[in-house]
């Protein structure tokens, strides 16, 4: 999934996937590894399910919990406000906007 995520980030493609019991629509911004060794995806969620009830906003996803990952042909313009390419949640960054 690493190559698919990085390609979606570089091409600014909108992505949908299943996560924690629902489908989410996101704009992927940064993908890497946490200090504890887990793969993480920082994204701006634009719609769909949210366990917290906030279906729009910045989210940090554990890649091992993502299923049905689909890259859309639709794109987004640029990074969202408050985006930090030096994401402190990640000790290693594979790719980012």
N, CA, C and O atoms as a GROMACS GRO file, in nm:
protein
  388
    1UNK      N    1   0.082  -0.119   0.000
    1UNK     CA    2   0.000   0.000   0.000
    1UNK      C    3   0.087   0.127   0.000
    1UNK      O    4   0.040   0.235  -0.034
    2UNK      N    5   0.214   0.113   0.038
    2UNK     CA    6   0.304   0.228   0.046
    2UNK      C    7   0.310   0.305  -0.085
    2UNK      O    8   0.297   0.428  -0.086
    3UNK      N    9   0.329   0.234  -0.196
    3UNK     CA   10   0.340   0.302  -0.326
    3UNK      C   11   0.210   0.371  -0.364
    3UNK      O   12   0.212   0.481  -0.418
    4UNK      N   13   0.096   0.307  -0.336
    4UNK     CA   14  -0.034   0.367  -0.367
    4UNK      C   15  -0.056   0.495  -0.288
    4UNK      O   16  -0.105   0.594  -0.342
    5UNK      N   17  -0.021   0.493  -0.161
    5UNK     CA   18  -0.039   0.611  -0.076
    5UNK      C   19   0.050   0.724  -0.125
    5UNK      O   20   0.004   0.837  -0.141
    6UNK      N   21   0.177   0.696  -0.149
    6UNK     CA   22   0.269   0.800  -0.194
    6UNK      C   23   0.229   0.856  -0.330
    6UNK      O   24   0.239   0.977  -0.353
    7UNK      N   25   0.184   0.772  -0.420
    7UNK     CA   26   0.139   0.820  -0.550
    7UNK      C   27   0.018   0.911  -0.535
    7UNK      O   28   0.010   1.015  -0.601
    8UNK      N   29  -0.076   0.874  -0.449
    8UNK     CA   30  -0.195   0.957  -0.425
    8UNK      C   31  -0.154   1.093  -0.367
    8UNK      O   32  -0.211   1.195  -0.403
    9UNK      N   33  -0.056   1.094  -0.277
    9UNK     CA   34  -0.008   1.219  -0.219
    9UNK      C   35   0.057   1.305  -0.327
    9UNK      O   36   0.024   1.423  -0.340
   10UNK      N   37   0.147   1.248  -0.403
   10UNK     CA   38   0.220   1.325  -0.505
   10UNK      C   39   0.127   1.379  -0.614
   10UNK      O   40   0.148   1.488  -0.666
   11UNK      N   41   0.023   1.302  -0.647
   11UNK     CA   42  -0.070   1.344  -0.752
   11UNK      C   43  -0.191   1.419  -0.696
   11UNK      O   44  -0.280   1.459  -0.772
   12UNK      N   45  -0.193   1.440  -0.563
   12UNK     CA   46  -0.303   1.510  -0.495
   12UNK      C   47  -0.439   1.450  -0.532
   12UNK      O   48  -0.533   1.520  -0.570
   13UNK      N   49  -0.447   1.318  -0.519
   13UNK     CA   50  -0.569   1.245  -0.550
   13UNK      C   51  -0.654   1.225  -0.424
   13UNK      O   52  -0.600   1.197  -0.317
   14UNK      N   53  -0.782   1.239  -0.438
   14UNK     CA   54  -0.875   1.211  -0.329
   14UNK      C   55  -0.884   1.060  -0.313
   14UNK      O   56  -0.886   0.986  -0.411
   15UNK      N   57  -0.890   1.015  -0.187
   15UNK     CA   58  -0.889   0.873  -0.154
   15UNK      C   59  -1.010   0.839  -0.067
   15UNK      O   60  -1.052   0.920   0.016
   16UNK      N   61  -1.063   0.720  -0.086
   16UNK     CA   62  -1.165   0.667   0.005
   16UNK      C   63  -1.114   0.535   0.060
   16UNK      O   64  -1.042   0.461  -0.008
   17UNK      N   65  -1.153   0.505   0.184
   17UNK     CA   66  -1.118   0.376   0.243
   17UNK      C   67  -1.210   0.348   0.362
   17UNK      O   68  -1.276   0.438   0.413
   18UNK      N   69  -1.211   0.222   0.403
   18UNK     CA   70  -1.284   0.183   0.523
   18UNK      C   71  -1.190   0.191   0.642
   18UNK      O   72  -1.073   0.153   0.634
   19UNK      N   73  -1.244   0.242   0.754
   19UNK     CA   74  -1.162   0.261   0.874
   19UNK      C   75  -1.255   0.268   0.995
   19UNK      O   76  -1.348   0.349   0.996
   20UNK      N   77  -1.231   0.187   1.093
   20UNK     CA   78  -1.310   0.187   1.217
   20UNK      C   79  -1.461   0.183   1.193
   20UNK      O   80  -1.537   0.256   1.256
   21UNK      N   81  -1.503   0.098   1.101
   21UNK     CA   82  -1.645   0.074   1.083
   21UNK      C   83  -1.717   0.161   0.982
   21UNK      O   84  -1.840   0.154   0.972
   22UNK      N   85  -1.645   0.242   0.907
   22UNK     CA   86  -1.712   0.326   0.808
   22UNK      C   87  -1.620   0.370   0.697
   22UNK      O   88  -1.498   0.357   0.706
   23UNK      N   89  -1.680   0.424   0.591
   23UNK     CA   90  -1.605   0.473   0.476
   23UNK      C   91  -1.572   0.620   0.496
   23UNK      O   92  -1.656   0.699   0.538
   24UNK      N   93  -1.449   0.655   0.465
   24UNK     CA   94  -1.403   0.793   0.480
   24UNK      C   95  -1.348   0.843   0.347
   24UNK      O   96  -1.292   0.767   0.268
   25UNK      N   97  -1.364   0.972   0.325
   25UNK     CA   98  -1.308   1.039   0.208
   25UNK      C   99  -1.204   1.138   0.258
   25UNK      O  100  -1.232   1.222   0.344
   26UNK      N  101  -1.083   1.127   0.204
   26UNK     CA  102  -0.973   1.208   0.256
   26UNK      C  103  -0.887   1.268   0.146
   26UNK      O  104  -0.890   1.223   0.031
   27UNK      N  105  -0.812   1.371   0.184
   27UNK     CA  106  -0.705   1.428   0.102
   27UNK      C  107  -0.574   1.392   0.173
   27UNK      O  108  -0.543   1.451   0.277
   28UNK      N  109  -0.498   1.296   0.120
   28UNK     CA  110  -0.376   1.252   0.188
   28UNK      C  111  -0.265   1.357   0.180
   28UNK      O  112  -0.242   1.416   0.075
   29UNK      N  113  -0.197   1.380   0.292
   29UNK     CA  114  -0.093   1.482   0.296
   29UNK      C  115   0.044   1.428   0.335
   29UNK      O  116   0.145   1.473   0.282
   30UNK      N  117   0.050   1.332   0.428
   30UNK     CA  118   0.180   1.285   0.477
   30UNK      C  119   0.169   1.139   0.521
   30UNK      O  120   0.071   1.098   0.584
   31UNK      N  121   0.271   1.062   0.488
   31UNK     CA  122   0.273   0.919   0.518
   31UNK      C  123   0.410   0.882   0.574
   31UNK      O  124   0.513   0.916   0.515
   32UNK      N  125   0.410   0.812   0.687
   32UNK     CA  126   0.537   0.772   0.745
   32UNK      C  127   0.522   0.672   0.858
   32UNK      O  128   0.422   0.601   0.867
   33UNK      N  129   0.623   0.669   0.944
   33UNK     CA  130   0.630   0.573   1.054
   33UNK      C  131   0.635   0.649   1.186
   33UNK      O  132   0.707   0.749   1.199
   34UNK      N  133   0.559   0.602   1.284
   34UNK     CA  134   0.560   0.662   1.417
   34UNK      C  135   0.685   0.618   1.491
   34UNK      O  136   0.757   0.528   1.446
   35UNK      N  137   0.712   0.680   1.606
   35UNK     CA  138   0.827   0.643   1.688
   35UNK      C  139   0.816   0.500   1.738
   35UNK      O  140   0.917   0.436   1.768
   36UNK      N  141   0.692   0.449   1.748
   36UNK     CA  142   0.672   0.311   1.793
   36UNK      C  143   0.671   0.211   1.677
   36UNK      O  144   0.650   0.091   1.699
   37UNK      N  145   0.694   0.259   1.553
   37UNK     CA  146   0.707   0.170   1.438
   37UNK      C  147   0.580   0.143   1.360
   37UNK      O  148   0.578   0.055   1.275
   38UNK      N  149   0.473   0.218   1.387
   38UNK     CA  150   0.346   0.200   1.315
   38UNK      C  151   0.338   0.293   1.195
   38UNK      O  152   0.379   0.409   1.203
   39UNK      N  153   0.285   0.242   1.084
   39UNK     CA  154   0.265   0.326   0.966
   39UNK      C  155   0.147   0.419   0.990
   39UNK      O  156   0.041   0.376   1.036
   40UNK      N  157   0.167   0.548   0.959
   40UNK     CA  158   0.063   0.650   0.981
   40UNK      C  159   0.037   0.729   0.854
   40UNK      O  160   0.126   0.749   0.772
   41UNK      N  161  -0.086   0.773   0.839
   41UNK     CA  162  -0.126   0.859   0.729
   41UNK      C  163  -0.194   0.982   0.786
   41UNK      O  164  -0.298   0.972   0.851
   42UNK      N  165  -0.135   1.099   0.762
   42UNK     CA  166  -0.196   1.226   0.803
   42UNK      C  167  -0.278   1.275   0.683
   42UNK      O  168  -0.226   1.286   0.572
   43UNK      N  169  -0.404   1.304   0.707
   43UNK     CA  170  -0.492   1.344   0.598
   43UNK      C  171  -0.598   1.442   0.647
   43UNK      O  172  -0.627   1.451   0.766
   44UNK      N  173  -0.653   1.514   0.553
   44UNK     CA  174  -0.766   1.600   0.582
   44UNK      C  175  -0.891   1.525   0.536
   44UNK      O  176  -0.908   1.500   0.417
   45UNK      N  177  -0.976   1.491   0.630
   45UNK     CA  178  -1.098   1.418   0.596
   45UNK      C  179  -1.205   1.517   0.552
   45UNK      O  180  -1.233   1.615   0.621
   46UNK      N  181  -1.264   1.491   0.436
   46UNK     CA  182  -1.364   1.581   0.379
   46UNK      C  183  -1.506   1.528   0.392
   46UNK      O  184  -1.602   1.600   0.367
   47UNK      N  185  -1.520   1.401   0.430
   47UNK     CA  186  -1.653   1.345   0.446
   47UNK      C  187  -1.649   1.199   0.485
   47UNK      O  188  -1.544   1.136   0.491
   48UNK      N  189  -1.769   1.147   0.511
   48UNK     CA  190  -1.781   1.007   0.548
   48UNK      C  191  -1.793   0.988   0.697
   48UNK      O  192  -1.825   1.081   0.771
   49UNK      N  193  -1.769   0.868   0.738
   49UNK     CA  194  -1.785   0.826   0.878
   49UNK      C  195  -1.675   0.882   0.967
   49UNK      O  196  -1.562   0.903   0.923
   50UNK      N  197  -1.711   0.907   1.091
   50UNK     CA  198  -1.613   0.943   1.191
   50UNK      C  199  -1.660   0.894   1.326
   50UNK      O  200  -1.771   0.925   1.370
   51UNK      N  201  -1.577   0.818   1.391
   51UNK     CA  202  -1.611   0.766   1.524
   51UNK      C  203  -1.630   0.879   1.625
   51UNK      O  204  -1.711   0.868   1.718
   52UNK      N  205  -1.556   0.988   1.606
   52UNK     CA  206  -1.565   1.102   1.698
   52UNK      C  207  -1.684   1.192   1.669
   52UNK      O  208  -1.719   1.279   1.750
   53UNK      N  209  -1.748   1.172   1.552
   53UNK     CA  210  -1.858   1.259   1.512
   53UNK      C  211  -1.813   1.379   1.430
   53UNK      O  212  -1.896   1.454   1.380
   54UNK      N  213  -1.682   1.397   1.418
   54UNK     CA  214  -1.627   1.507   1.338
   54UNK      C  215  -1.577   1.450   1.205
   54UNK      O  216  -1.464   1.403   1.195
   55UNK      N  217  -1.663   1.454   1.104
   55UNK     CA  218  -1.628   1.391   0.977
   55UNK      C  219  -1.544   1.480   0.886
   55UNK      O  220  -1.500   1.436   0.780
   56UNK      N  221  -1.520   1.606   0.927
   56UNK     CA  222  -1.436   1.696   0.848
   56UNK      C  223  -1.325   1.750   0.937
   56UNK      O  224  -1.350   1.797   1.048
   57UNK      N  225  -1.202   1.742   0.887
   57UNK     CA  226  -1.089   1.797   0.961
   57UNK      C  227  -0.966   1.708   0.954
   57UNK      O  228  -0.968   1.603   0.889
   58UNK      N  229  -0.860   1.751   1.021
   58UNK     CA  230  -0.734   1.677   1.022
   58UNK      C  231  -0.748   1.548   1.102
   58UNK      O  232  -0.804   1.548   1.212
   59UNK      N  233  -0.697   1.440   1.046
   59UNK     CA  234  -0.700   1.309   1.112
   59UNK      C  235  -0.566   1.240   1.093
   59UNK      O  236  -0.492   1.267   0.998
   60UNK      N  237  -0.535   1.152   1.186
   60UNK     CA  238  -0.416   1.068   1.178
   60UNK      C  239  -0.465   0.924   1.179
   60UNK      O  240  -0.526   0.879   1.276
   61UNK      N  241  -0.437   0.851   1.071
   61UNK     CA  242  -0.486   0.715   1.055
   61UNK      C  243  -0.373   0.613   1.069
   61UNK      O  244  -0.263   0.635   1.018
   62UNK      N  245  -0.400   0.505   1.138
   62UNK     CA  246  -0.309   0.390   1.142
   62UNK      C  247  -0.331   0.310   1.015
   62UNK      O  248  -0.441   0.258   0.992
   63UNK      N  249  -0.229   0.298   0.934
   63UNK     CA  250  -0.242   0.234   0.803
   63UNK      C  251  -0.287   0.088   0.817
   63UNK      O  252  -0.358   0.038   0.730
   64UNK      N  253  -0.246   0.020   0.924
   64UNK     CA  254  -0.283  -0.122   0.939
   64UNK      C  255  -0.434  -0.140   0.963
   64UNK      O  256  -0.483  -0.253   0.955
   65UNK      N  257  -0.507  -0.033   0.992
   65UNK     CA  258  -0.652  -0.041   1.011
   65UNK      C  259  -0.730  -0.001   0.886
   65UNK      O  260  -0.853  -0.005   0.886
   66UNK      N  261  -0.659   0.039   0.779
   66UNK     CA  262  -0.722   0.082   0.654
   66UNK      C  263  -0.751  -0.040   0.567
   66UNK      O  264  -0.666  -0.127   0.550
   67UNK      N  265  -0.873  -0.045   0.511
   67UNK     CA  266  -0.906  -0.147   0.412
   67UNK      C  267  -0.985  -0.082   0.299
   67UNK      O  268  -1.034   0.031   0.312
   68UNK      N  269  -0.997  -0.152   0.190
   68UNK     CA  270  -1.070  -0.103   0.072
   68UNK      C  271  -1.019   0.034   0.028
   68UNK      O  272  -1.098   0.124  -0.001
   69UNK      N  273  -0.888   0.048   0.022
   69UNK     CA  274  -0.821   0.173  -0.018
   69UNK      C  275  -0.842   0.195  -0.167
   69UNK      O  276  -0.801   0.112  -0.249
   70UNK      N  277  -0.906   0.307  -0.204
   70UNK     CA  278  -0.931   0.338  -0.345
   70UNK      C  279  -0.892   0.481  -0.375
   70UNK      O  280  -0.934   0.575  -0.307
   71UNK      N  281  -0.811   0.497  -0.480
   71UNK     CA  282  -0.768   0.629  -0.523
   71UNK      C  283  -0.864   0.676  -0.632
   71UNK      O  284  -0.887   0.605  -0.730
   72UNK      N  285  -0.919   0.794  -0.614
   72UNK     CA  286  -1.012   0.853  -0.709
   72UNK      C  287  -0.937   0.917  -0.825
   72UNK      O  288  -0.816   0.939  -0.818
   73UNK      N  289  -1.009   0.947  -0.930
   73UNK     CA  290  -0.951   1.028  -1.038
   73UNK      C  291  -0.960   1.176  -1.004
   73UNK      O  292  -0.896   1.259  -1.068
   74UNK      N  293  -1.041   1.209  -0.902
   74UNK     CA  294  -1.057   1.348  -0.859
   74UNK      C  295  -0.935   1.392  -0.779
   74UNK      O  296  -0.873   1.313  -0.709
   75UNK      N  297  -0.902   1.519  -0.792
   75UNK     CA  298  -0.785   1.574  -0.722
   75UNK      C  299  -0.827   1.688  -0.629
   75UNK      O  300  -0.938   1.740  -0.636
   76UNK      N  301  -0.734   1.725  -0.541
   76UNK     CA  302  -0.753   1.843  -0.458
   76UNK      C  303  -0.643   1.943  -0.494
   76UNK      O  304  -0.541   1.906  -0.550
   77UNK      N  305  -0.666   2.070  -0.461
   77UNK     CA  306  -0.576   2.176  -0.508
   77UNK      C  307  -0.442   2.180  -0.439
   77UNK      O  308  -0.339   2.152  -0.501
   78UNK      N  309  -0.439   2.214  -0.314
   78UNK     CA  310  -0.314   2.229  -0.241
   78UNK      C  311  -0.332   2.178  -0.099
   78UNK      O  312  -0.438   2.128  -0.063
   79UNK      N  313  -0.227   2.192  -0.020
   79UNK     CA  314  -0.239   2.149   0.118
   79UNK      C  315  -0.339   2.237   0.192
   79UNK      O  316  -0.360   2.354   0.158
   80UNK      N  317  -0.400   2.179   0.292
   80UNK     CA  318  -0.498   2.250   0.374
   80UNK      C  319  -0.428   2.338   0.476
   80UNK      O  320  -0.312   2.314   0.512
   81UNK      N  321  -0.499   2.442   0.524
   81UNK     CA  322  -0.441   2.526   0.630
   81UNK      C  323  -0.401   2.441   0.751
   81UNK      O  324  -0.466   2.341   0.782
   82UNK      N  325  -0.297   2.482   0.817
   82UNK     CA  326  -0.242   2.419   0.936
   82UNK      C  327  -0.169   2.289   0.905
   82UNK      O  328  -0.137   2.213   0.997
   83UNK      N  329  -0.142   2.262   0.779
   83UNK     CA  330  -0.064   2.143   0.743
   83UNK      C  331   0.083   2.166   0.777
   83UNK      O  332   0.139   2.271   0.746
   84UNK      N  333   0.145   2.067   0.840
   84UNK     CA  334   0.286   2.073   0.874
   84UNK      C  335   0.357   1.954   0.810
   84UNK      O  336   0.337   1.840   0.853
   85UNK      N  337   0.440   1.977   0.708
   85UNK     CA  338   0.508   1.865   0.642
   85UNK      C  339   0.610   1.795   0.732
   85UNK      O  340   0.655   1.684   0.700
   86UNK      N  341   0.647   1.857   0.843
   86UNK     CA  342   0.739   1.796   0.940
   86UNK      C  343   0.657   1.740   1.055
   86UNK      O  344   0.675   1.779   1.171
   87UNK      N  345   0.567   1.650   1.023
   87UNK     CA  346   0.472   1.595   1.119
   87UNK      C  347   0.544   1.532   1.238
   87UNK      O  348   0.622   1.438   1.220
   88UNK      N  349   0.518   1.582   1.356
   88UNK     CA  350   0.586   1.534   1.478
   88UNK      C  351   0.538   1.395   1.521
   88UNK      O  352   0.604   1.330   1.603
   89UNK      N  353   0.426   1.349   1.466
   89UNK     CA  354   0.378   1.214   1.499
   89UNK      C  355   0.462   1.106   1.431
   89UNK      O  356   0.453   0.989   1.465
   90UNK      N  357   0.544   1.148   1.333
   90UNK     CA  358   0.622   1.052   1.254
   90UNK      C  359   0.771   1.073   1.274
   90UNK      O  360   0.822   1.185   1.265
   91UNK      N  361   0.840   0.965   1.301
   91UNK     CA  362   0.986   0.972   1.313
   91UNK      C  363   1.053   0.960   1.177
   91UNK      O  364   1.163   1.012   1.156
   92UNK      N  365   0.986   0.892   1.083
   92UNK     CA  366   1.031   0.879   0.946
   92UNK      C  367   0.916   0.915   0.855
   92UNK      O  368   0.804   0.866   0.875
   93UNK      N  369   0.940   0.998   0.757
   93UNK     CA  370   0.837   1.035   0.660
   93UNK      C  371   0.875   0.975   0.525
   93UNK      O  372   0.982   1.002   0.472
   94UNK      N  373   0.785   0.894   0.471
   94UNK     CA  374   0.806   0.833   0.339
   94UNK      C  375   0.779   0.934   0.228
   94UNK      O  376   0.856   0.946   0.133
   95UNK      N  377   0.667   1.007   0.240
   95UNK     CA  378   0.630   1.103   0.137
   95UNK      C  379   0.531   1.202   0.197
   95UNK      O  380   0.456   1.170   0.289
   96UNK      N  381   0.532   1.324   0.142
   96UNK     CA  382   0.439   1.427   0.188
   96UNK      C  383   0.426   1.533   0.080
   96UNK      O  384   0.505   1.539  -0.014
   97UNK      N  385   0.324   1.617   0.097
   97UNK     CA  386   0.307   1.729   0.002
   97UNK      C  387   0.417   1.830   0.024
   97UNK      O  388   0.422   1.932  -0.045
   0.00000   0.00000   0.00000
